Amino acid sequence: MNRPSLRLRLAAQGFDATTLLVLPGLAVMVALFVYPFVYGIVDSLMPREGVWYSNYTRFFTDRFQFATIGATLWLALPVTIVNMALALPIAFRVRLMSRQRLLTTILVLPITLGTVFVADGLLTFLGPQGWFNRALILVGLLDAPVKLTNNYWGVFASLLITGFPFAFLLTLSYVTGIDPAIEQAAATLGAGPRQRFFRVYLPLLVPGLAVTFCLAFVQAFAVFPSAVLLGAPAGPTRVISIAAYQAAFEQYDHSMGSAIAIIMGLVELVVVVAVLALRSLFYRGPAGGTKG
């Protein structure tokens, strides 16, 4: 009896020509994510002095370094919450408009500018002699310029502008993906607008909103240019990415910089896991219905 060829045996195990198409993407993932991640972990466990965990001990016992976690969370979480709070009602409104593409293009335009360009523009707009302060003084609402740069609020504004388009696009995709027939059925049964939102739309949207929150949070947590240009990098806006940069490129302690970067990733992971765990409390079924 002839034995099947190697090609047929591999195909029987699920390894065929289609499976091979995964290899280029897998190679990119290994080269750009897996290898740098493993290298960073190994590098963080090879401190210049002390035992293998000395870098982590130094970070958590140094109040100045450890405080960067709280400073970063204090920026990333409020910005993410505000972006989500703005994106959801705007997405609901835009989905009903006839010129949805034009409005979407206008709303997502800031994402094309880059954080450095936005930060530089805000320095001019929100600075003591900027248009914002001058306009408020001119109309009599202020007697003296209000400080909105080189502090927490300057970084907050920058993250809000650059993060909103991202949150809006994702939220709009989830909102438009819900079958309108579901809302119409609820309205037929006597549900008002408030009931339709909280009992129909919100349970369907929460799983998608949780993913959007996680992605927007990770983006905001990685803040660096805005914290330097618009904040106080030696004070309240000394975020964890600045600590990693200073350790690696100012103190020339690359191992310590890698350890801080790993800690940064672990903090993000804790928040993401917590948010994804909470979404399981809501409806997780299909949201598309019979749309299309």
Backbone as CSV, one residue per row, in Angstrom:
resi,resn,N_x,N_y,N_z,CA_x,CA_y,CA_z,C_x,C_y,C_z
1,MET,0.845,-1.205,0.000,0.000,0.000,0.000,0.872,1.243,0.000
2,ASN,0.601,2.132,-0.948,1.410,3.339,-1.062,1.139,4.286,0.103
3,ARG,2.211,4.809,0.651,2.088,5.753,1.763,1.765,7.143,1.218
4,PRO,0.829,7.896,1.843,0.513,9.253,1.341,1.754,10.140,1.332
5,SER,1.771,11.052,0.399,2.906,11.974,0.315,2.957,12.892,1.520
6,LEU,4.124,13.496,1.706,4.303,14.422,2.825,3.325,15.587,2.740
7,ARG,3.052,16.042,1.532,2.127,17.164,1.349,0.728,16.806,1.830
8,LEU,0.272,15.580,1.497,-1.056,15.152,1.920,-1.119,14.942,3.423
9,ARG,-0.038,14.406,3.993,-0.024,14.200,5.433,-0.051,15.523,6.192
10,LEU,0.691,16.520,5.686,0.665,17.829,6.322,-0.697,18.499,6.167
11,ALA,-1.306,18.315,4.996,-2.631,18.899,4.774,-3.659,18.287,5.711
12,ALA,-3.509,16.984,5.988,-4.430,16.332,6.917,-4.302,16.884,8.323
13,GLN,-3.122,17.406,8.668,-2.889,17.998,9.979,-3.203,19.494,10.016
14,GLY,-3.673,20.021,8.863,-4.013,21.438,8.803,-2.902,22.326,8.295
15,PHE,-1.796,21.748,7.837,-0.678,22.540,7.317,-0.687,22.451,5.796
16,ASP,-1.334,23.407,5.149,-1.372,23.434,3.697,-0.820,24.757,3.198
17,ALA,-1.014,25.048,1.909,-0.475,26.279,1.322,-1.076,27.512,1.962
18,THR,-2.349,27.421,2.369,-2.994,28.558,3.012,-2.345,28.853,4.364
19,THR,-2.010,27.792,5.082,-1.364,27.966,6.387,-0.024,28.682,6.252
20,LEU,0.681,28.415,5.162,1.990,29.036,4.963,1.897,30.555,4.812
21,LEU,0.712,31.055,4.451,0.550,32.501,4.315,0.687,33.214,5.660
22,VAL,0.559,32.462,6.740,0.698,33.050,8.071,2.157,33.325,8.408
23,LEU,3.065,32.611,7.772,4.480,32.689,8.141,5.081,34.090,8.013
24,PRO,4.819,34.852,6.927,5.400,36.214,6.872,4.945,37.096,8.025
25,GLY,3.646,37.058,8.344,3.160,37.849,9.472,3.745,37.376,10.787
26,LEU,3.880,36.055,10.932,4.468,35.504,12.149,5.923,35.934,12.293
27,ALA,6.645,35.964,11.177,8.048,36.384,11.217,8.165,37.847,11.629
28,VAL,7.254,38.681,11.128,7.261,40.099,11.507,6.966,40.255,12.993
29,MET,5.995,39.504,13.511,5.661,39.569,14.927,6.842,39.159,15.799
30,VAL,7.533,38.094,15.395,8.693,37.632,16.164,9.807,38.669,16.140
31,ALA,10.046,39.259,14.962,11.151,40.205,14.812,10.873,41.544,15.492
32,LEU,9.617,42.013,15.427,9.299,43.357,15.913,8.669,43.395,17.298
33,PHE,8.186,42.243,17.790,7.545,42.247,19.102,8.138,41.213,20.049
34,VAL,8.140,39.955,19.650,8.572,38.884,20.555,10.041,39.045,20.927
35,TYR,10.906,39.204,19.919,12.343,39.330,20.215,12.660,40.565,21.062
36,PRO,12.173,41.780,20.709,12.454,42.937,21.578,11.902,42.761,22.988
37,PHE,10.731,42.124,23.116,10.139,41.928,24.440,11.002,40.990,25.285
38,VAL,11.403,39.868,24.702,12.253,38.921,25.435,13.601,39.554,25.754
39,TYR,14.154,40.289,24.786,15.441,40.957,25.014,15.330,41.968,26.157
40,GLY,14.210,42.708,26.204,14.020,43.679,27.273,13.934,43.021,28.639
41,ILE,13.231,41.880,28.714,13.131,41.167,29.992,14.503,40.690,30.449
42,VAL,15.246,40.078,29.532,16.587,39.574,29.886,17.498,40.723,30.290
43,ASP,17.434,41.827,29.542,18.279,42.980,29.847,17.935,43.568,31.208
44,SER,16.646,43.575,31.562,16.239,44.137,32.859,16.717,43.291,34.028
45,LEU,17.005,42.018,33.766,17.456,41.108,34.825,18.976,41.013,34.903
46,MET,19.648,41.929,34.199,21.120,41.968,34.220,21.584,43.354,34.656
47,PRO,21.357,43.717,35.922,21.713,45.064,36.403,23.216,45.282,36.449
48,ARG,23.590,46.555,36.497,25.020,46.880,36.566,25.639,46.399,37.868
49,GLU,24.845,46.355,38.919,25.329,45.866,40.207,24.182,45.247,40.992
50,GLY,24.500,44.301,41.867,23.474,43.657,42.672,22.964,42.377,42.042
51,VAL,21.919,41.817,42.655,21.337,40.571,42.172,20.431,40.840,40.979
52,TRP,19.850,39.752,40.431,19.117,39.869,39.174,17.873,40.752,39.251
53,TYR,17.307,40.901,40.444,16.100,41.719,40.577,16.394,43.106,41.149
54,SER,17.650,43.510,41.154,18.034,44.787,41.774,17.367,45.987,41.107
55,ASN,17.208,45.944,39.778,16.591,47.080,39.080,15.166,47.317,39.568
56,TYR,14.429,46.244,39.746,13.040,46.369,40.187,12.977,46.838,41.647
57,THR,13.908,46.344,42.461,13.954,46.793,43.859,14.254,48.278,43.936
58,ARG,15.194,48.745,43.123,15.550,50.167,43.103,14.363,51.020,42.694
59,PHE,13.610,50.553,41.711,12.474,51.342,41.222,11.399,51.481,42.289
60,PHE,11.018,50.374,42.905,9.897,50.399,43.846,10.268,50.970,45.211
61,THR,11.547,51.061,45.509,11.967,51.657,46.781,12.337,53.123,46.636
62,ASP,12.421,53.606,45.417,12.717,55.016,45.160,11.390,55.744,44.940
63,ARG,11.014,56.591,45.872,9.723,57.282,45.772,9.621,58.139,44.518
64,PHE,10.729,58.753,44.134,10.726,59.609,42.950,10.413,58.797,41.697
65,GLN,10.955,57.579,41.612,10.692,56.720,40.468,9.306,56.087,40.565
66,PHE,8.975,55.575,41.729,7.698,54.889,41.911,6.507,55.833,41.674
67,ALA,6.688,57.113,41.979,5.608,58.090,41.800,5.243,58.291,40.339
68,THR,6.130,57.886,39.423,5.821,58.058,37.993,4.640,57.191,37.573
69,ILE,4.412,56.074,38.252,3.264,55.232,37.918,1.964,55.987,38.199
70,GLY,1.875,56.583,39.391,0.685,57.353,39.729,0.505,58.560,38.834
71,ALA,1.602,59.248,38.505,1.512,60.430,37.639,1.005,60.052,36.257
72,THR,1.459,58.912,35.740,1.028,58.484,34.413,-0.422,58.043,34.426
73,LEU,-0.815,57.291,35.451,-2.219,56.879,35.566,-3.138,58.087,35.735
74,TRP,-2.673,59.092,36.467,-3.476,60.289,36.699,-3.706,61.071,35.407
75,LEU,-2.848,60.877,34.433,-3.042,61.475,33.116,-3.852,60.557,32.206
76,ALA,-3.445,59.298,32.117,-4.007,58.393,31.119,-5.465,58.039,31.396
77,LEU,-5.804,57.736,32.640,-7.172,57.321,32.939,-8.198,58.433,32.723
78,PRO,-7.999,59.649,33.284,-8.988,60.714,33.019,-9.111,61.064,31.543
79,VAL,-7.986,61.120,30.832,-8.036,61.441,29.407,-8.834,60.385,28.648
80,THR,-8.594,59.124,28.968,-9.314,58.047,28.290,-10.810,58.115,28.585
81,ILE,-11.167,58.366,29.834,-12.580,58.453,30.210,-13.256,59.622,29.493
82,VAL,-12.593,60.782,29.452,-13.183,61.949,28.777,-13.312,61.692,27.278
83,ASN,-12.299,61.087,26.670,-12.378,60.775,25.239,-13.529,59.829,24.933
84,MET,-13.718,58.826,25.787,-14.824,57.895,25.582,-16.167,58.595,25.772
85,ALA,-16.245,59.463,26.781,-17.489,60.193,27.050,-17.845,61.133,25.900
86,LEU,-16.844,61.672,25.219,-17.100,62.541,24.073,-17.378,61.738,22.808
87,ALA,-16.656,60.649,22.628,-16.760,59.875,21.388,-18.122,59.207,21.245
88,LEU,-18.692,58.710,22.349,-19.943,57.952,22.256,-21.121,58.799,21.770
89,PRO,-21.430,59.948,22.385,-22.574,60.727,21.868,-22.321,61.293,20.477
90,ILE,-21.082,61.674,20.193,-20.786,62.204,18.858,-20.957,61.115,17.810
91,ALA,-20.522,59.898,18.130,-20.687,58.784,17.190,-22.161,58.500,16.941
92,PHE,-22.991,58.573,17.980,-24.431,58.353,17.818,-25.037,59.420,16.908
93,ARG,-24.536,60.645,17.027,-25.071,61.723,16.201,-24.588,61.621,14.757
94,VAL,-23.310,61.312,14.585,-22.721,61.268,13.242,-23.329,60.140,12.412
95,ARG,-23.679,59.034,13.035,-24.206,57.882,12.288,-25.521,58.206,11.587
96,LEU,-26.232,59.246,12.055,-27.520,59.611,11.465,-27.387,60.692,10.407
97,MET,-26.196,61.250,10.241,-26.008,62.364,9.307,-25.744,61.855,7.900
98,SER,-26.175,62.647,6.924,-26.003,62.249,5.528,-24.559,62.367,5.068
99,ARG,-23.865,63.381,5.556,-22.462,63.575,5.161,-21.530,63.012,6.234
100,GLN,-21.706,61.743,6.498,-20.954,61.098,7.566,-19.459,61.059,7.255
101,ARG,-19.106,60.798,6.006,-17.683,60.693,5.657,-16.960,62.019,5.837
102,LEU,-17.611,63.116,5.431,-16.990,64.433,5.567,-16.781,64.778,7.035
103,LEU,-17.807,64.552,7.855,-17.707,64.863,9.278,-16.672,63.981,9.967
104,THR,-16.620,62.723,9.580,-15.631,61.811,10.163,-14.223,62.254,9.805
105,THR,-14.021,62.687,8.567,-12.704,63.162,8.145,-12.264,64.370,8.958
106,ILE,-13.202,65.290,9.204,-12.877,66.487,9.990,-12.529,66.112,11.429
107,LEU,-13.284,65.182,12.000,-13.077,64.810,13.397,-11.779,64.037,13.616
108,VAL,-11.362,63.274,12.615,-10.144,62.464,12.787,-8.899,63.179,12.274
109,LEU,-9.052,64.395,11.777,-7.901,65.129,11.235,-6.753,65.277,12.234
110,PRO,-7.020,65.544,13.516,-5.885,65.701,14.451,-4.969,64.495,14.545
111,ILE,-5.474,63.297,14.204,-4.637,62.111,14.323,-3.514,62.115,13.292
112,THR,-3.688,62.912,12.227,-2.666,62.970,11.181,-1.576,63.987,11.497
113,LEU,-1.763,64.802,12.507,-0.824,65.886,12.782,0.394,65.425,13.583
114,GLY,0.233,64.419,14.427,1.342,63.979,15.259,1.366,64.721,16.585
115,THR,1.868,64.052,17.614,1.852,64.631,18.962,2.767,65.848,19.086
116,VAL,3.907,65.830,18.408,4.844,66.954,18.523,4.250,68.209,17.899
117,PHE,3.621,68.059,16.737,3.002,69.210,16.061,1.867,69.780,16.911
118,VAL,1.042,68.894,17.479,-0.061,69.341,18.330,0.476,70.045,19.562
119,ALA,1.505,69.491,20.178,2.085,70.106,21.371,2.649,71.487,21.060
120,ASP,3.315,71.615,19.929,3.871,72.909,19.550,2.759,73.922,19.296
121,GLY,1.672,73.469,18.667,0.550,74.364,18.428,-0.119,74.811,19.721
122,LEU,-0.231,73.899,20.684,-0.850,74.253,21.960,0.022,75.212,22.758
123,LEU,1.332,75.113,22.607,2.216,76.072,23.275,1.915,77.493,22.818
124,THR,1.615,77.623,21.524,1.283,78.942,20.981,-0.142,79.357,21.337
125,PHE,-1.061,78.418,21.306,-2.472,78.737,21.521,-2.807,78.945,22.997
126,LEU,-2.262,78.088,23.867,-2.622,78.137,25.280,-1.599,78.855,26.154
127,GLY,-0.500,79.318,25.562,0.533,79.995,26.341,0.043,81.309,26.940
128,PRO,0.838,81.903,27.831,0.439,83.167,28.482,0.098,84.274,27.495
129,GLN,0.789,84.297,26.339,0.513,85.287,25.306,-0.209,84.687,24.109
130,GLY,-0.797,83.510,24.317,-1.482,82.831,23.221,-2.863,83.390,22.951
131,TRP,-3.460,82.896,21.870,-4.765,83.398,21.439,-5.834,83.152,22.499
132,PHE,-5.784,82.036,23.167,-6.826,81.690,24.132,-6.865,82.701,25.275
133,ASN,-5.720,82.956,25.882,-5.662,83.904,26.997,-5.982,85.320,26.533
134,ARG,-5.466,85.692,25.378,-5.721,87.052,24.879,-7.208,87.265,24.608
135,ALA,-7.868,86.250,24.060,-9.296,86.378,23.766,-10.103,86.525,25.057
136,LEU,-9.770,85.738,26.073,-10.510,85.820,27.337,-10.252,87.144,28.053
137,ILE,-9.032,87.661,27.958,-8.732,88.959,28.564,-9.448,90.070,27.805
138,LEU,-9.503,89.928,26.482,-10.134,90.952,25.646,-11.621,91.089,25.962
139,VAL,-12.311,89.970,26.195,-13.749,90.028,26.468,-14.036,90.257,27.945
140,GLY,-12.991,90.357,28.759,-13.167,90.685,30.162,-13.391,89.517,31.091
141,LEU,-13.207,88.283,30.619,-13.393,87.119,31.486,-12.189,86.859,32.379
142,LEU,-11.026,87.375,31.970,-9.810,87.215,32.761,-9.127,88.561,32.929
143,ASP,-8.465,88.733,34.062,-7.648,89.926,34.284,-6.189,89.665,33.973
144,ALA,-5.777,88.421,34.105,-4.399,88.027,33.840,-4.411,86.657,33.170
145,PRO,-3.379,86.335,32.397,-3.346,85.030,31.718,-3.390,83.875,32.715
146,VAL,-4.111,82.836,32.357,-4.169,81.634,33.168,-3.123,80.657,32.647
147,LYS,-2.429,79.977,33.526,-1.341,79.074,33.141,-1.913,77.737,32.685
148,LEU,-1.793,77.456,31.396,-2.320,76.222,30.830,-1.249,75.384,30.154
149,THR,0.002,75.833,30.216,1.110,75.057,29.655,2.166,74.840,30.726
150,ASN,3.043,73.886,30.434,4.087,73.490,31.383,3.488,73.045,32.707
151,ASN,2.344,72.373,32.604,1.693,71.799,33.779,0.817,70.634,33.336
152,TYR,0.014,70.139,34.244,-0.841,68.972,33.980,-1.822,69.238,32.846
153,TRP,-2.440,70.426,32.837,-3.516,70.688,31.891,-3.033,70.807,30.458
154,GLY,-1.815,71.246,30.260,-1.278,71.282,28.909,-1.137,69.890,28.325
155,VAL,-0.615,68.958,29.123,-0.478,67.570,28.666,-1.855,66.944,28.466
156,PHE,-2.769,67.230,29.376,-4.130,66.712,29.276,-4.780,67.141,27.962
157,ALA,-4.645,68.417,27.619,-5.244,68.925,26.383,-4.640,68.253,25.163
158,SER,-3.332,68.056,25.171,-2.662,67.415,24.038,-3.128,65.975,23.870
159,LEU,-3.193,65.238,24.966,-3.646,63.846,24.897,-5.107,63.765,24.469
160,LEU,-5.900,64.742,24.874,-7.312,64.761,24.492,-7.466,64.951,22.992
161,ILE,-6.683,65.863,22.437,-6.784,66.161,21.006,-6.279,64.993,20.165
162,THR,-5.163,64.412,20.548,-4.584,63.326,19.754,-5.272,61.986,20.002
163,GLY,-5.907,61.820,21.151,-6.535,60.546,21.458,-7.986,60.441,21.031
164,PHE,-8.679,61.582,20.930,-10.099,61.543,20.576,-10.368,60.912,19.216
165,PRO,-9.651,61.262,18.148,-9.959,60.642,16.846,-9.887,59.123,16.889
166,PHE,-8.911,58.596,17.604,-8.755,57.150,17.714,-9.964,56.530,18.405
167,ALA,-10.366,57.100,19.542,-11.521,56.583,20.276,-12.805,56.761,19.461
168,PHE,-12.919,57.878,18.752,-14.127,58.149,17.970,-14.288,57.155,16.827
169,LEU,-13.228,56.881,16.099,-13.318,55.957,14.969,-13.743,54.564,15.419
170,LEU,-13.140,54.087,16.492,-13.502,52.762,16.990,-14.952,52.741,17.488
171,THR,-15.337,53.784,18.225,-16.704,53.832,18.743,-17.719,53.915,17.610
172,LEU,-17.420,54.712,16.591,-18.332,54.837,15.450,-18.509,53.499,14.739
173,SER,-17.454,52.726,14.628,-17.568,51.420,13.971,-18.472,50.483,14.761
174,TYR,-18.414,50.558,16.084,-19.297,49.712,16.897,-20.740,50.193,16.834
175,VAL,-20.938,51.503,16.882,-22.296,52.044,16.869,-22.998,51.738,15.551
176,THR,-22.303,51.951,14.440,-22.915,51.695,13.131,-23.073,50.205,12.853
177,GLY,-22.389,49.362,13.613,-22.504,47.924,13.403,-23.714,47.298,14.058
178,ILE,-24.441,48.044,14.874,-25.630,47.513,15.539,-26.833,47.627,14.604
179,ASP,-27.552,46.560,14.464,-28.707,46.514,13.571,-29.767,47.524,14.027
180,PRO,-30.154,48.483,13.181,-31.199,49.457,13.558,-32.533,48.803,13.893
181,ALA,-32.740,47.593,13.380,-34.009,46.907,13.645,-34.177,46.599,15.123
182,ILE,-33.060,46.442,15.842,-33.135,46.160,17.277,-33.731,47.355,18.010
183,GLU,-33.254,48.559,17.657,-33.787,49.765,18.283,-35.248,49.974,17.883
184,GLN,-35.559,49.726,16.624,-36.935,49.900,16.163,-37.886,48.944,16.879
185,ALA,-37.416,47.740,17.133,-38.254,46.779,17.852,-38.511,47.242,19.280
186,ALA,-37.449,47.792,19.927,-37.615,48.299,21.289,-38.571,49.479,21.317
187,ALA,-38.478,50.359,20.299,-39.389,51.503,20.233,-40.828,51.047,20.010
188,THR,-41.005,50.012,19.211,-42.347,49.475,18.962,-42.976,48.938,20.236
189,LEU,-42.125,48.406,21.111,-42.616,47.849,22.377,-42.799,48.916,23.449
190,GLY,-42.574,50.175,23.093,-42.843,51.267,24.022,-41.637,51.802,24.765
191,ALA,-40.448,51.396,24.416,-39.250,51.884,25.099,-38.915,53.300,24.622
192,GLY,-38.652,54.190,25.569,-38.267,55.553,25.230,-36.795,55.640,24.858
193,PRO,-36.330,56.830,24.452,-34.920,56.980,24.061,-33.949,56.569,25.162
194,ARG,-34.221,56.964,26.394,-33.337,56.614,27.497,-33.310,55.099,27.727
195,GLN,-34.486,54.468,27.689,-34.542,53.023,27.873,-33.857,52.286,26.730
196,ARG,-34.027,52.799,25.512,-33.384,52.135,24.365,-31.867,52.211,24.468
197,PHE,-31.377,53.331,24.991,-29.928,53.453,25.109,-29.377,52.534,26.198
198,PHE,-29.954,52.597,27.396,-29.393,51.856,28.526,-29.721,50.364,28.485
199,ARG,-30.839,49.986,27.858,-31.234,48.581,27.881,-30.982,47.852,26.563
200,VAL,-30.759,48.617,25.497,-30.521,47.984,24.196,-29.112,48.283,23.702
201,TYR,-28.819,49.562,23.505,-27.533,49.926,22.926,-26.358,49.674,23.871
202,LEU,-26.469,50.148,25.106,-25.322,50.065,26.011,-24.849,48.629,26.254
203,PRO,-25.743,47.678,26.547,-25.251,46.297,26.712,-24.560,45.750,25.462
204,LEU,-25.046,46.155,24.280,-24.416,45.702,23.045,-23.077,46.389,22.805
205,LEU,-22.952,47.627,23.273,-21.743,48.406,23.018,-20.630,48.159,24.026
206,VAL,-20.976,47.748,25.235,-19.974,47.649,26.295,-18.774,46.785,25.918
207,PRO,-18.960,45.585,25.324,-17.763,44.814,24.939,-16.844,45.578,23.991
208,GLY,-17.421,46.250,23.000,-16.599,47.038,22.078,-16.009,48.265,22.730
209,LEU,-16.781,48.919,23.601,-16.271,50.084,24.304,-15.131,49.713,25.242
210,ALA,-15.192,48.511,25.797,-14.111,48.060,26.672,-12.814,47.918,25.888
211,VAL,-12.899,47.358,24.699,-11.711,47.231,23.851,-11.192,48.611,23.451
212,THR,-12.118,49.507,23.093,-11.722,50.870,22.738,-11.047,51.564,23.910
213,PHE,-11.607,51.392,25.106,-11.014,51.981,26.310,-9.596,51.468,26.514
214,CYS,-9.402,50.173,26.349,-8.073,49.592,26.553,-7.062,50.154,25.559
215,LEU,-7.439,50.224,24.291,-6.517,50.729,23.271,-6.221,52.210,23.477
216,ALA,-7.262,52.987,23.802,-7.055,54.416,24.047,-6.211,54.638,25.296
217,PHE,-6.416,53.807,26.313,-5.636,53.924,27.543,-4.157,53.623,27.294
218,VAL,-3.880,52.558,26.568,-2.488,52.200,26.269,-1.814,53.329,25.491
219,GLN,-2.555,53.921,24.552,-2.004,55.043,23.777,-1.685,56.226,24.684
220,ALA,-2.585,56.552,25.602,-2.370,57.688,26.495,-1.292,57.387,27.533
221,PHE,-1.205,56.137,27.987,-0.237,55.775,29.018,1.194,55.894,28.499
222,ALA,1.365,55.774,27.183,2.694,55.862,26.583,3.101,57.295,26.273
223,VAL,2.443,58.270,26.877,2.733,59.675,26.591,4.200,59.992,26.872
224,PHE,4.816,60.732,25.949,6.203,61.171,26.150,6.435,62.581,25.617
225,PRO,6.251,62.831,24.295,6.534,64.189,23.790,5.697,65.267,24.459
226,SER,4.408,64.994,24.660,3.531,66.002,25.273,3.941,66.308,26.698
227,ALA,4.357,65.265,27.442,4.759,65.468,28.832,6.016,66.305,28.934
228,VAL,6.873,66.224,27.920,8.114,67.009,27.917,7.860,68.431,27.438
229,LEU,7.121,68.581,26.339,6.934,69.896,25.726,5.891,70.744,26.442
230,LEU,4.822,70.120,26.891,3.711,70.872,27.480,3.606,70.727,28.991
231,GLY,4.341,69.787,29.556,4.217,69.529,30.986,5.411,70.012,31.777
232,ALA,5.541,69.435,32.958,6.679,69.708,33.841,7.397,68.393,34.055
233,PRO,8.344,68.041,33.171,8.962,66.715,33.204,9.756,66.417,34.467
234,ALA,10.036,67.429,35.270,10.716,67.192,36.539,9.750,67.277,37.710
235,GLY,8.462,67.468,37.395,7.472,67.644,38.452,6.262,66.764,38.270
236,PRO,5.060,67.362,38.256,3.827,66.569,38.246,3.609,65.726,37.000
237,THR,4.213,66.071,35.881,4.018,65.276,34.668,5.265,64.467,34.321
238,ARG,6.014,64.108,35.341,7.142,63.184,35.100,6.564,61.773,35.013
239,VAL,6.197,61.389,33.808,5.547,60.104,33.585,6.595,59.002,33.511
240,ILE,6.144,57.763,33.499,7.050,56.626,33.578,7.917,56.491,32.327
241,SER,7.416,56.947,31.176,8.231,56.881,29.964,9.434,57.823,30.060
242,ILE,9.262,58.954,30.740,10.391,59.863,30.951,11.422,59.215,31.866
243,ALA,10.958,58.510,32.888,11.876,57.815,33.795,12.678,56.764,33.042
244,ALA,12.038,56.028,32.146,12.738,55.014,31.359,13.764,55.663,30.436
245,TYR,13.391,56.765,29.803,14.317,57.471,28.909,15.528,57.996,29.667
246,GLN,15.282,58.607,30.812,16.388,59.163,31.584,17.338,58.076,32.075
247,ALA,16.785,56.944,32.488,17.634,55.854,32.959,18.499,55.304,31.833
248,ALA,17.923,55.155,30.647,18.640,54.523,29.543,19.591,55.474,28.828
249,PHE,19.195,56.734,28.634,19.960,57.614,27.754,20.596,58.811,28.449
250,GLU,20.240,59.074,29.694,20.902,60.141,30.448,21.831,59.566,31.508
251,GLN,21.384,58.488,32.166,22.229,57.826,33.156,23.000,56.656,32.547
252,TYR,22.735,56.364,31.288,23.403,55.276,30.550,23.283,53.941,31.280
253,ASP,22.137,53.713,31.895,21.844,52.443,32.556,20.729,51.772,31.764
254,HIS,21.123,51.131,30.666,20.136,50.545,29.765,19.339,49.448,30.445
255,SER,19.952,48.721,31.335,19.253,47.656,32.053,18.129,48.221,32.923
256,MET,18.390,49.330,33.600,17.373,49.964,34.419,16.246,50.509,33.543
257,GLY,16.612,51.079,32.400,15.601,51.568,31.471,14.696,50.450,30.981
258,SER,15.285,49.287,30.712,14.479,48.139,30.300,13.552,47.691,31.416
259,ALA,14.044,47.707,32.658,13.210,47.308,33.799,12.018,48.245,33.949
260,ILE,12.239,49.549,33.786,11.133,50.504,33.898,10.131,50.292,32.769
261,ALA,10.635,49.985,31.574,9.738,49.722,30.445,8.897,48.470,30.705
262,ILE,9.488,47.448,31.308,8.737,46.236,31.636,7.671,46.553,32.681
263,ILE,8.024,47.349,33.676,7.049,47.746,34.699,5.905,48.535,34.056
264,MET,6.252,49.388,33.125,5.242,50.169,32.399,4.258,49.234,31.690
265,GLY,4.788,48.208,31.030,3.929,47.252,30.347,3.064,46.461,31.311
266,LEU,3.609,46.119,32.477,2.836,45.364,33.462,1.684,46.191,34.027
267,VAL,1.918,47.482,34.254,0.837,48.350,34.746,-0.274,48.433,33.704
268,GLU,0.095,48.602,32.456,-0.898,48.625,31.383,-1.669,47.308,31.338
269,LEU,-0.943,46.207,31.498,-1.582,44.896,31.454,-2.604,44.733,32.576
270,VAL,-2.283,45.211,33.768,-3.209,45.114,34.900,-4.504,45.868,34.598
271,VAL,-4.384,47.088,34.065,-5.576,47.883,33.750,-6.387,47.222,32.644
272,VAL,-5.710,46.747,31.607,-6.409,46.113,30.481,-7.143,44.858,30.936
273,VAL,-6.483,44.024,31.729,-7.121,42.800,32.218,-8.330,43.140,33.090
274,ALA,-8.208,44.171,33.929,-9.330,44.569,34.794,-10.524,45.033,33.967
275,VAL,-10.271,45.837,32.937,-11.367,46.341,32.098,-12.016,45.201,31.317
276,LEU,-11.215,44.315,30.754,-11.771,43.194,29.990,-12.519,42.219,30.889
277,ALA,-12.108,42.125,32.144,-12.832,41.266,33.087,-14.193,41.870,33.434
278,LEU,-14.251,43.189,33.546,-15.520,43.849,33.867,-16.527,43.752,32.726
279,ARG,-16.039,43.696,31.494,-16.982,43.656,30.368,-17.777,42.355,30.342
280,SER,-17.283,41.312,30.989,-18.002,40.043,31.015,-19.298,40.134,31.808
281,LEU,-19.472,41.222,32.577,-20.711,41.407,33.338,-21.869,41.832,32.442
282,PHE,-21.560,42.215,31.194,-22.583,42.696,30.273,-22.831,41.661,29.186
283,TYR,-23.751,41.979,28.330,-24.116,41.100,27.215,-22.946,40.927,26.264
284,ARG,-22.700,39.672,25.845,-21.586,39.383,24.956,-22.028,38.705,23.662
285,GLY,-23.297,38.736,23.360,-23.804,38.080,22.162,-23.564,38.915,20.921
286,PRO,-24.086,38.481,19.773,-23.892,39.227,18.520,-24.618,40.560,18.541
287,ALA,-23.963,41.577,17.980,-24.553,42.911,17.934,-25.065,43.260,16.548
288,GLY,-24.679,42.484,15.561,-25.013,42.839,14.191,-26.415,42.486,13.799
289,GLY,-26.967,41.458,14.410,-28.320,41.033,14.041,-28.399,40.650,12.586
290,THR,-29.423,41.165,11.890,-29.611,40.827,10.475,-29.263,41.996,9.591
291,LYS,-28.415,42.907,10.086,-28.068,44.091,9.285,-27.355,43.668,8.017
292,GLY,-27.719,44.303,6.918,-27.075,44.035,5.645,-27.786,42.955,4.870
